[in-house]
């Protein structure tokens, strides 16, 4: 080997050494070298600070597939770069750019999302709530009909059959009385035929069969008190602790009311006007009065923070009222409202026949979530940021936290409305699958 050859080999090793040293230094400090095509407006070779993806799922142990579409100097077409990991995980040294993510776990619906890696930053896609991919279980044979779940999620009322179903033990709750009408009155309490209160937990009855209770209407429960309207204009409170009653409000005709810890909200009307009035339980007086449309048939749907939701059953409209506002008490009227589901103290979901919206009370604006081909039967808010709804004969879910991906959980021959248990783990509905018709349970988490 001559002297020239040795010098070439020596300086080649020196060059390789410095190149590798520089590369390792950049790699340790999270820098990456990226290439682009000649047609791209970006530099052909660029040095960028790498980004990080933090991904997690519930349940954990899911496979995560990352794909990056890119253009390089060898091929101007889109290519893919894939890496498989298991949640939870942090993927480091990712070249900044657009990626797609797919999360898969046996027995669960896959999750997909496009995301962007930014130079020098961490992108978080965590708390991915995977929904189970299961088949419905028939737990009570009966006709397809509307159902209503109790506030403590312990039982369901079949509105057509006027029967109660115990969800914990999955059996019918038998009531000895002949039932013409049936409504929930708080946890384990039911109103039977407008004047009988049945306590399922204690298996006893409170009969309001005295002459005084003959014409009482609209019985409701709050804590350990019952409220009812007598002679259309007097609201009474009945205490179970001492078996006594007092007059709360004696006014003009009462169309509806809603009781919370501090106030009683009432819809009252006289010969020519209709009002929403707020009665203070502390001060024993009316503290607010707002005139509303006399021709409407408003019922108090719910109270969210400082807002009162009034639903007009005649025109299928929703009126949002802020009774304690000093400027504008009637804040918004929304038409064509069929279903309402509360998310939290700042927002709620509502739907028309074919559209689903979210209304943000902070921004005071409604946003379209989805427009569907088939009529919407019911909407429910899942505690893990999913919107569950029925459309036509399908039960679907929208991932509200990430990208609003729509999943078709199950298709039936016929389906009634839907109800969730407290944790959101099981979905209940009446439906028909083939020849089997009745109440079904579908595990989704």
DRENSE-428322 format. One record per atom (N, C-alpha, C, O, CB): x, y, z. Coordinates in steps of 0.1 Angstrom, whole numbers, plus 5000, padded with zeros to 4 digits. Glycine has a CB too. Example, Ala and Ser with C-alpha at 12.3 -4.5 7.8 and 13.67 -1.06 7.14 Angstrom:
BEGIN
513249435078
512349555078
513249675078
514249675085
511349555090
512849785071
513749895071
512950005079
513450115080
514149945057
This chain:
BEGIN
500949885000
500050005000
500950125000
501750145009
499050005012
500750214990
501650334989
501150444998
500150435005
501650384975
501950544999
501650655008
500350725005
499650765014
502850755008
500050744993
498850814989
497550744994
496650804999
498750834974
497650614992
496450534996
496250535011
495150555015
496650384992
497350535018
497250545033
496650675037
495850685046
498650525040
497050785030
496550915034
495050925031
494250985038
497351025026
494650865020
493250865016
492350795027
491350835031
493050805002
492850675031
492150595041
492150675054
491050675061
492850455043
493250735058
493350805071
492350925071
491550935080
494750865073
492351005060
491451115060
489951075058
489051145062
491851215049
489750965052
488350915051
487850875065
486650905068
488350785042
488650805073
488250775086
488050895095
487050905103
489250685093
488850995093
488751125100
487351185096
486651235105
489851215098
487051195084
485851255079
484651175084
483651235089
485751255064
484651045084
483550965089
483350985104
482250995109
483850815086
484550995111
484451015126
483751145129
482851155137
485951025131
484151255122
483451385125
482051385120
481151445127
484251495117
481651315109
480351315105
479451235115
478351275119
480251245091
479951125120
479251045130
479151115143
478051105150
479950905132
480251185147
480151265159
479051375158
478351395168
481551325162
479051445147
478051545145
476651485145
475751545151
478351625132
476551375138
475151315138
474751265151
473551285155
475251195128
475651205159
475251155173
474951275182
474051265190
476351075179
475651385180
475451505188
474051565185
473251595194
476451615185
473651565172
472351615168
471251525173
470251565178
472251635153
471551395173
470551295177
470351305192
469151295197
471051155173
471351315200
471251325214
470451455218
469751445228
472651325221
470651555210
469951685213
468651695206
468151805204
470851795210
468151585201
466851575194
466651655182
465651715179
465751625204
467751665174
467651725161
467651615150
468251505152
468951815158
466851645139
466751545128
467051615115
466751735114
465351475129
467551535105
467751585092
466651535083
466351415082
469151545087
465851625076
464751585068
465051625053
465751725051
463451645073
464551545044
464751575030
463351605024
462351555028
465451455023
463351685014
462151715006
462351694991
463551684987
461651855009
461351694983
461451674969
461951804963
461851914969
460151624963
462351794950
462851914943
461752004940
461952124938
463551874930
460451954939
459352034936
458852104948
458052204947
458251944930
459252064960
458752124973
459352264975
460552284971
459052034985
458552354981
459052484983
460052494995
460752584996
457952584986
460052385003
461052385014
462452355009
462552304998
460552285025
463452375018
464852345014
464952195012
464252115018
465752385025
465852155003
466052015000
466451935012
465951825015
467051994988
467451995020
467851935032
467652035043
468052155042
469451885031
467051995054
466852085065
467152025078
466951895080
465352145065
467652095088
467952055101
466852105111
466652225111
469352095106
466152015117
465052065126
465051995139
465551885141
463652025119
464552065149
464452015163
463251905162
462151945158
464152125173
463551785167
462551685166
461451715176
461551795185
463151545169
460251645174
459151655183
458851525190
459451425187
457951705176
457951525199
457651405207
456151385207
455351485207
458151425222
455651265206
454251225208
454051145221
454751045223
453751145195
453151195229
452851125241
451451065239
450451145238
452851215254
451250935240
449950875237
449650775248
450550705253
450050805223
448350775251
447850685262
446450645259
445750725252
448050745276
445950535264
444550495261
444050435274
444750395283
444550395250
442650425274
441950355285
440950255278
440050305272
441150465294
441250125280
442250065288
443650075281
443750095269
441949915290
444750055289
446050055283
446449925277
445649825277
447050085295
447649925271
448049805264
447649795249
447749685243
447549685271
447149905244
446649905230
447849925221
448849995224
445650015228
447749875209
448849895198
448550025191
447450055188
448849775188
449650095189
449550225183
450350225170
451550195171
450050345193
449750265159
450450275147
450550415142
449550485140
449750185136
451750465140
452050595135
452450595121
453350525117
453150665144
451850675113
452150685099
452450835095
451750925099
450950635090
453550855088
453950985084
454050995069
454750915062
455351035090
453251085063
453251095049
454251205045
454251315051
451851135043
455151175036
456251265033
456651255019
456351155012
457451245042
457351355014
457951355000
459451355002
460051445009
457451464992
460151274995
461651274995
462251294981
461451294971
462151145002
463551304981
464151334968
464151214959
464451224947
465551384971
463851094964
463850974956
462550954950
462350884939
464350854964
461450994956
460150964952
459251084956
459151124968
459550834958
458651154946
457751264949
456351234953
455651324957
457751354936
456051104953
454751064958
454751044973
455751034979
454350934950
453451044978
453351024993
453850884997
453550784990
451951044997
454650885007
455050755013
454650745027
453950835032
456650745012
454950635033
454550615047
455650555055
456550475051
453350515048
455750605068
456750555077
455950505089
455250585095
457750665081
456150385093
455250325103
456150285115
457250235114
454450205098
455550295127
456150245139
455050195148
454050265150
457050355146
455150075154
454150015163
454650025178
455749985181
453849875159
453850085187
454150095201
452950045209
451850025203
454550235204
453150035222
452049995231
451850105241
452750165247
452449865238
450550145243
450250245253
450450205267
450250085270
448750295251
450850295276
451250435274
452650445268
453550355271
451150525286
452950545260
454350555255
454550695250
453650775246
454450455243
455850735250
456350855244
457250825232
458250755234
457050945254
456850875221
457650845208
458550975206
457951085204
456750825196
459850955206
460751065205
461351075191
461150985183
461851055216
461951185189
462751215176
461851195164
462251135154
463851115175
460651255164
459751255153
460051375145
460051485150
458251245157
460151365132
460351475123
459051555122
457951505121
460751425108
459151685124
457951775124
457251755111
457751745100
458351925125
455951755112
455051735100
453751675104
453351655116
455751655090
452951635094
451651575095
451751415097
452551355089
450751605083
451051365106
451051225109
449551175110
448651255112
451851185122
449351045110
448150985113
448350875124
449450815124
447350925101
447350855133
447550765144
446350665144
445250705141
447550845157
446650545146
445650445148
445950355160
447050305162
445550345135
444950345169
445050275182
444150155181
442950165178
444750365194
444650035183
443949915182
444049825195
445149815200
444349835170
443049765199
443049675210
441949565208
440749605205
442849745224
442249445209
441249335207
440049355215
440149385227
441949195210
438849345209
437649365216
437149505217
436049525223
437749305229
437849595211
437449735211
437449795197
438149755188
438449815220
436649905196
436649975183
437950055181
438450115191
435450075182
438550055169
439850125167
439550275168
438550325165
440450085154
440650345172
440650495173
441650545162
442750495161
441050535187
441150645155
442050705145
442050855146
441050925150
441550665131
443150915143
443251065144
444451115136
445551045137
443351115159
444351225129
445451295123
446051395133
445251455141
445051365110
447351405133
447951505143
449151565136
449651515126
448251435156
449651665143
450851735138
451951745148
451751775160
450451875133
453151705144
454351725153
454951855150
455251895138
455351605150
455151935160
455752065160
457252055165
457451995175
454952175167
458052125158
459552125162
459752165176
459252275181
460352215153
460452075184
460752105197
459652095208
459852145219
461352245198
458452045204
457352045213
456851895214
457051815206
456252135208
456051875225
455451745227
453951755224
453251845229
455551705242
453451665215
452051655212
451451545221
451851435221
451851625197
450351585228
449751495237
448351445231
447451525228
449451565251
448351315230
447051245226
446851135237
447151025235
447051185212
446251185248
446151095260
444651085264
443851155258
446951155272
444450995273
443050965278
442150925266
440950965266
442451085285
442650845257
441850795246
440950685252
441350585256
442750735234
439650715252
438650615257
438150525246
437350565238
437450695264
438650405247
438250305237
436950245240
436650205252
439350195235
436050225231
434750165233
434750015229
435349975219
433650235225
434149935238
434049795235
433249755223
432349825219
433449725247
433749655216
433049605204
432349475208
432949365207
434049585193
431049485213
430349365218
429049355211
428649445203
430249375233
428249255215
426949235210
425949255221
426249235233
426749085205
424749315218
423749335229
423249215235
423149105229
422549415223
422849225248
422349115256
420849135258
420549245264
423149085269
420049045255
418549065258
418349035273
418648915277
417748965249
417849125281
417649105295
416249115299
415949075311
418449215303
415349155290
413949155294
413049155281
413049255275
413549275303
412449045277
411649045265
410349135267
409649125277
411148895262
410149215257
408949305257
408949385244
409849375236
408949405269
407849465242
407749535229
408749655229
409249695239
406349595228
409149695217
409949815215
409149935219
408049955215
410449825200
409750015229
409050135234
410050225240
411250195241
408050085244
409550345244
410450445250
410650405265
409850345272
409750585250
411850435270
412250405283
412750535290
413250625283
413350295284
412750525303
413350645311
414150585323
413650495330
412150735317
415350625325
416150575335
416150675347
416050795346
417650555330
416250615360
416150695372
417450775373
418450745367
415950615384
417350885381
418550975383
419650895390
420850935389
418151095391
419350795398
420450715405
420850595397
421650515401
419950675419
420250585385
420650475375
420350335380
420950245376
422050485371
419350325389
419050195395
417950125388
417850005389
418650215410
417150195381
415950135375
415550205362
415950315360
414750125385
414650135355
414150185342
412650175342
412050075347
414750115330
411950275337
410550275335
410250245320
410750315312
409850405340
409350145318
408850125304
407650205303
406550175309
408549975301
407650315295
406650415294
405350355288
404250405293
407050535286
405350265279
404150205273
403550105283
402350105285
404450145260
404350015288
403949905296
403649955310
402849885318
404949795297
404150075314
404050125328
404450025338
403849985348
402550165331
405749975336
406349885345
407749935348
408350015341
406449745338
408349875359
409649925364
410549805363
410149685366
409549975378
411849825359
412849725358
414049755367
414549865365
413249695343
414349665376
415549685385
416749645377
417049535373
415349595398
417649745374
418849725366
419949645374
420649565368
419449855362
419949665387
421049595395
420749445395
421649365393
421049645409
419549405397
419249265398
418649205385
418449085383
418249235409
418349295376
417849265362
416549185364
416449075359
418849185354
415549245371
414249185372
413249295373
413549405377
414249095385
411949255371
410849355372
410649385386
410749295395
409549295365
410249515389
409849555402
408249545402
407649625395
410349695405
407749465411
406249445411
405649545421
406049555432
405949305415
404549615416
403849705424
402349645425
401749615415
403849845418
401949635437
400549575440
399449655434
398349605431
400349545454
399649785433
398549875429
398349865414
399249835406
398850025433
397149885410
396849895395
397450025390
397150135395
395249895393
398250015380
398950135375
398350195362
398250125352
400450095372
398050325363
397550395352
398650505348
398650545336
396250465355
399450545357
400450645355
401650615364
401450565375
399950785357
402850635359
404050595366
405150695363
405450725351
404550455363
405850755373
406950855371
407950835382
407650775393
406350995372
409150875379
410250875389
410050985399
409651095396
411650875383
410450955412
410451055422
411751045430
411751015442
409251045432
412851065423
414151055430
414650905431
414050825425
414151115444
415650885440
416250755441
415250655447
414750675458
417550765449
414950545440
414150435444
412750475448
412050395455
414850375456
412250595444
410950635447
410150655434
410650715424
410950755456
408950615434
408050625422
406750685425
406150655436
407950485415
406250765416
404850815418
403950735410
404050715397
404850965413
402950665416
402050575410
400650645410
400150685421
401950445418
400050655398
398650715397
398550845403
397450885408
397750615403
399550925403
399551065408
399351095423
399451205428
398451135401
398950985430
398751005445
399250895454
398950895466
397251025447
400050805448
400750705456
402250715454
402750705443
400150565452
402950725465
404450725464
404950585469
404750545480
405050835473
405650515460
406150385463
407650395465
408450445456
405850285451
408150355476
409550355479
410050205478
409850125486
409850405494
410850185467
411250045463
412349995473
412349885477
411850045449
413250085478
414250045487
413649995501
414149905506
415250165490
412550065505
411950025518
410749935516
410149875525
411550145525
410349925503
409149835499
407949875507
407249795512
409449685502
407650015507
406450055513
405850165505
406350215496
406750105528
404550205509
403850305502
403450425511
403250405523
402550245496
403450545504
402850655511
401650695503
401750745492
403950775512
400450675509
399250695501
398750845504
398450885516
398150595506
398650915493
398051055495
396551045491
396151105482
398851155485
395850965499
394450945496
393451025505
392251005504
394150795497
394051115513
393151195521
392451295511
392851315500
393951285531
391251345516
390551435507
391351555503
391151605492
389251485515
392251595511
393051715508
393951685495
394151785488
393951745520
394351565493
395251525482
394551485470
395151435460
396251425486
393251495469
392451445458
392851505445
392851435435
390951465461
393051635445
393251705432
394751755431
394951845423
392351825431
395651695438
397051745437
397651705424
397251605418
397951695449
398551785419
399251755406
400751785406
401251855415
398551845395
401451725397
402851755394
403651735407
404351835411
402951895389
403651625413
404451595425
405851575421
406151495411
403851465432
406751635428
408151625426
408951605439
408351635449
408751745418
410151555438
410951535450
412251615450
412851625440
411251385452
412551665462
413851725463
414351695478
413751735487
413851885461
415551625478
416051575491
414951495498
414451395493
416551695500
414551535510
413551455518
412251525518
411351495527
414051435532
411951605508
410651675507
409951645494
410651615484
410851825509
408651635495
407851625483
407151765480
406751825490
406851515483
407051795468
406351925464
405251885455
405351795447
407352025457
404151965456
402951935447
402152065445
402252155454
402151815452
401352065435
400452175432
399052135435
398652025432
400652225417
398352225442
396952205445
396152325440
396452435441
396752185461
394952285434
394052385429
394752475418
394352595416
393452475440
395752425412
396452485400
397252605404
398052655396
395452525390
397152665417
397852785420
398652785433
399252885436
396752895420
398552675440
399252675453
400352565453
399952445450
398352655465
401552595456
402652495456
402952465471
403152555479
403952555450
402852335474
403052285488
404352215489
404852155479
401852195493
404952205501
406052125504
405652025515
405152075525
407352205508
405951895513
405551795523
406851735528
407551675520
404551685517
407051735541
408251685547
407951535552
407051515559
408651775559
408851445548
408751305552
409251295566
408851195573
409451215543
410051385571
410651365585
409551385595
409551315605
411751465586
408751485594
407751515604
406251505599
405351545606
407951655610
406151455586
404851435580
403951565581
402751555585
404051325587
404551675577
403851805578
404051875564
404951835557
404351895589
403151965562
403252035549
403052185551
402452235561
402151985539
403652265542
403552405543
403352455529
403652395519
404852465549
402752585528
402552645515
403852715511
404452795519
401452745516
404452685500
405652755495
405252875487
405752985490
406452655486
404352865477
403952975469
402452965467
401952865463
404652975455
401753075469
400353085466
400153205456
400253315460
399453105479
399853165443
399953275433
398853245423
397853185425
401353285427
399153295410
398353265399
398553115394
399353045401
398553365388
397953085383
398052945378
399552905376
400352975370
397352935365
399952785382
401252735381
401252625370
400652525371
401752675394
402052655359
402152555348
403252455351
403152335348
402452625335
404352495357
405452405360
406352465371
406252585373
406252365347
407252385377
408152435387
409352345387
409352235383
407552455400
410452405393
411752325395
412352375408
412452495411
412652355383
412752275417
413252305430
414752265431
415152155427
412452235441
415552365436
416952325440
417152375454
416152405461
417952385430
418352375458
418652405472
418352545476
417952575488
420152385475
418352645467
418152785471
416852845466
416252925472
419352865465
416452795454
415352865448
414252765443
414552645441
415752945436
413052815441
412052745433
411752825421
411452945422
410752725442
411952765409
411652835396
410252795392
409952675391
412752795385
409452895389
408052865386
407652935373
408053045369
407152915397
406752865365
406152925353
404752945357
403952855359
406252825340
404353075358
403053115362
402353195351
402953255342
403153205375
401053185351
400253265341
398953325348
398353265357
399853175329
398653435343
397353495346
396453505334
396653425325
397453635353
395453585333
394553595322
395153635309
394653605298
393453685325
396353705310
396853765297
398353755296
398953775286
396453905296
399053715307
400553705307
401053575313
400353515321
401153825314
402353545309
402953425314
404353475319
405053555312
403053315304
404853415330
406053455336
406953335341
406353235344
405853555348
408253355341
409153275348
409453355361
410053465360
410453235340
409153295373
409453365385
410353275394
410353155393
408153395393
411253345401
412153275410
411853315424
411853425428
413653315406
411553205432
411253225446
412353175455
412953065453
409953135449
412753265464
413953235473
413453155485
412553205492
414653365478
413953035487
413552955499
414153015512
413552995523
414052815497
415153095510
415753155522
414953275527
414753295539
417253195519
414653365517
413953485521
412453475520
411653565524
414353595511
411953355515
410453335513
409753445505
408753495510
409853325527
410353475494
409753575485
410153555471
411153495468
410153715490
409453615462
409753615448
410853715446
410753835449
408553655439
412053675440
413153765438
413453805424
414153895421
414453705444
412853725414
412953765400
411653735393
410953635396
414153685394
411453815382
410253795374
410553825360
410853945357
409053875380
410353735351
410653755336
409353715328
408953605330
411853675332
408953805320
407753775312
408253685300
409253725293
407053905307
407453585297
407753495285
406453485276
405453545280
408153355290
406653425265
405553415255
404353345261
404453235266
406053345243
403253415260
401953365266
401453245259
400853155265
400953465267
401653235246
401153125237
401952995238
401652895232
401053175223
403053005245
403952885245
403452795256
402652825265
405352925248
403952675256
403652575267
405052525273
405452415272
402952445261
405652625279
407052595285
406952505297
406152515305
407652725288
407952415297
408252335309
409752365312
410552385303
408052185306
410052355325
411452375329
412252255327
412052155334
411552425344
413152255317
413852135314
415052105323
415251995328
414452145300
415752215327
416952195335
417452335340
417152435334
418052115329
418352335350
419052455355
420552425353
421052325359
418652485369
421252505345
422652495344
423352625348
423252725342
423052465329
423952615360
424652735366
423552845368
422652825375
425752785356
423752955361
422853065363
421753065352
420953165351
423553195362
421752965343
420752965332
419652865335
419852755341
421552925319
418452905330
417252815331
416952775316
416752865308
416052885338
416752645314
416352595301
414852575301
414352485308
417152475297
414152645293
412652625291
412352565278
412752615268
411952765293
411652455278
411352385266
409852395263
409052375271
411652235267
409652445251
408252465246
407752345238
408252315228
408152595237
406852275244
406352145238
405552175226
405352075218
405552065248
404952285224
404052315213
404952345200
404752285190
403152445215
405952425202
406752465190
408152395190
408952425181
406952615190
408352305199
409652235199
410852325199
411752315192
409752135187
410752425208
411852525209
412352535223
411752485233
411352665205
413552585224
414252595237
414552745240
415152805231
415552505237
414152785251
414452925255
415452925267
415252855277
413152995260
416552995265
417653005275
417453135282
417553245276
419052995269
417253125295
416953245303
418053255314
418353155321
415553245310
418453375316
419453405327
418753505337
418853625336
420753465322
417953445346
417053535354
417753635363
417153745366
416253445363
418953615367
419653705376
420553805368
421353885374
420553635386
420453805355
421253895347
420654035348
419454055349
421253855332
421554135349
421154275350
420854345336
420254455336
422154355358
421254275326
421154335312
420054275304
419054335300
422454335305
420254145301
419454075292
419053935298
419953845299
420054055278
417853915302
417453795309
417153685299
417553565301
416253815318
416453715288
416153615278
417253615268
417353705260
414753645271
418153515269
419353515262
419253465248
419853515238
420453445269
418553355246
418453285233
417253205231
416853135241
419753205230
416753195219
415653105216
416153015205
416553065194
414353175212
416052885206
416552785196
415352705192
414652645200
417652695202
415152705179
413952635173
414352495169
415552455168
413452705161
413352415167
413452275162
414352195171
415352135166
413952275147
414052185184
414852105194
414051985198
412851995202
415152195206
414651865196
413951745199
414451675212
413751615220
413951645188
415851675214
416451615225
417451705231
418151785224
417151475220
417651695244
418651775252
419351685261
418751605268
417951895259
420651705262
421451625271
422551715277
423351775269
422151505264
422651725290
423551815297
424951755297
425151635301
423051845311
425951835294
427351795295
427951825308
428351745316
428151855283
427851955311
428452005324
427752145327
426752175321
429952015324
428352225336
427852355339
428052455329
427652575331
428452395352
428752425318
429052515307
428452485294
428552575285
430552535306
427952365292
427452335278
426452225279
426352155289
428652295270
425752205268
424752095266
424652065251
425052135243
423352135272
424151945249
423951885236
422451895233
421551875241
424451745234
422051935220
420651925216
420651875202
421651895194
419952065218
419551825198
419351775184
418051815178
417051835185
419551625183
418051825165
416751835157
416451705151
416951595157
416851955146
415651695141
415451565135
416651505129
416851375129
414351575124
417551585123
418651525115
419951595119
421051555113
418451545101
420051675128
421251745132
421551745147
420551755155
421251895127
422851745150
423251745165
424151865167
425051895159
423951615169
423851935177
424552055181
425152055195
424551985203
423752185179
426152135197
426552155211
426452305213
426752385205
428052115214
425952345225
425752485228
426752515240
426652465251
424252525232
427652615237
428552655247
428052785254
427852885248
429952685240
427852765267
427252885275
428252985278
427953105281
426652825288
429552955277
430653055278
430653145266
430753275267
431952995281
430653085254
430753165242
429253205238
429153295230
431353085231
428353145244
426853155241
426653145226
426053235219
426453295245
427053025221
426952995207
426752845205
427352765212
428153045199
425952805195
425752675192
426652635180
426852715171
424252645188
427152505180
428052455170
427452325164
427152235172
429452445175
427452315151
426952185145
428052075147
429152095144
426652205130
427551965152
428451845154
428351755142
429351715136
428151775167
427151725138
426951625127
425551645121
424651675128
427151485132
425551615108
424251615101
424051475095
424951425089
424251725089
422951415098
422751265095
421651245085
420751335083
422351195108
421651135078
420651105068
419351055074
418251085070
421150995058
419450975085
418250915092
417951005104
418751065110
418550775096
416650995108
416151075119
416751035132
416950915134
414551065120
417051135140
417751105153
416651075163
415751145165
418551225157
416950955171
415950915181
416250965194
415250995202
415950765181
417450975198
417851025212
419351055212
420150995205
417450925222
419751145221
421151175223
421551165238
420751205246
421451315217
422751115241
423151105254
424651145255
425451125246
423050965260
425051215266
426451255268
427051145277
426651115288
426551395274
428151085271
428950985279
429951055287
430651155283
429650885269
430251015300
431151075309
432551085304
433351165309
431151015322
432951005294
434251005288
434351075274
435051035265
434850865287
433551175273
433551265262
433151195249
433751225238
434951325260
432151105250
431551055238
430151105237
429451115248
431650895238
429651115225
428151145223
427551015218
427950975207
427951265214
426650955225
425950835220
424550875215
423850955222
425850735232
424150825204
422850865198
422350755189
423050665184
422950995191
421050755188
420450655178
419950735166
419450845167
419250585185
420150675154
419750745142
419250635133
419950535129
420950815135
417950645129
417350535122
417250415131
416750415142
418050505109
417850305126
417950175134
419350155138
419650035142
417450065125
420150255138
421550245142
421850315156
421250415159
422550295132
422750255164
423250325176
424650365173
425550275170
423150225188
424950485174
426250545170
426950615181
426250655191
426150635158
428150645180
428950715190
429850815183
430450775172
429750625199
430050935188
430951035183
431951055193
431651095204
430151165179
433251045189
434351075198
434451225198
435051285189
435751005193
433951285209
433851435209
435251495213
435451615210
432851475219
436051425220
437351485224
438351495213
439151585212
437951395235
438351395204
439351385193
438651365179
438151265177
440351275195
438651475171
438251465157
436851425154
436451415142
439151365151
436051395164
434551365162
434351255152
433551255143
433851485157
435151145154
435051025146
433750955150
433450935161
436250935148
432950915140
431650845142
431850695141
432350645131
430550895132
431350625152
431350485152
429950425151
429050485158
432150425164
429750325143
428450265143
428450145153
429050035149
428050215129
427950155165
428150055175
427349935172
427749825174
427750115189
426049955167
425249835164
424049885155
423649995156
424749765177
423549785147
422449815138
421349715142
421649595144
422749805123
420049755143
418949675147
417849675136
417949755127
418449715161
416849595138
415749605129
414749715134
414049775126
414949465130
414849745147
414049855153
414649885166
415149805173
412449805154
414550015170
415150055182
414350175188
413850265181
416650105180
414150175201
413550285208
414550385212
415650395206
412750235221
414350455223
415350545228
416450475236
416350355238
414750665236
417450545240
418550485247
418850545261
418450665263
419850505238
419550475269
419850525283
421150465287
421550355283
418750485293
421950545295
423250495300
423250475315
422450535322
424350605296
424050385320
424250365334
425150475339
425650555331
424750235338
425350485352
426050595359
427550605353
427950715350
426150575374
428250495352
429650505347
429750515332
430850545328
430350385352
428750495325
428850495310
429250355305
429650345293
429750595306
429350255314
429850125309
428850045301
429249965293
430250045321
427550065304
426449985297
425450085291
425050185297
425849885307
424950045279
423950125272
422650035272
422749915268
424450165258
421550095276
420250025276
419350075265
419350205262
419650025290
418549995259
417550035249
416649925246
416949805248
418250075236
415449955242
414449855237
414649845222
414749945215
413049885241
414649725217
414849705202
414449565198
414049485206
416349735199
414549555185
414249425179
415449385170
415849455161
412949435170
415949265173
417049205165
416549065160
416448975168
418349195173
416249055147
415748935142
414348905148
413448995147
416648815146
414148795155
412848765162
412848805177
411848795183
412548615160
414048845182
414048885196
413849025198
414449115192
415448845202
412849055207
412449195209
412349215224
411849135232
411049215203
412949325229
412849355243
413849455247
414349535239
413049225251
414249455260
415249545266
416649485265
416849375269
414949575281
417549555259
418849505256
419849585264
419649705267
419249515241
420949525268
422149585274
423349565265
423649455260
422449525288
424049685262
425149675253
426349735261
426349855264
424949755240
427349645264
428549695271
429449775262
429749725251
429349575278
429749895265
430549985257
431850025263
432750075256
429850105252
432049995276
433350025283
433549925294
434549925301
433350165288
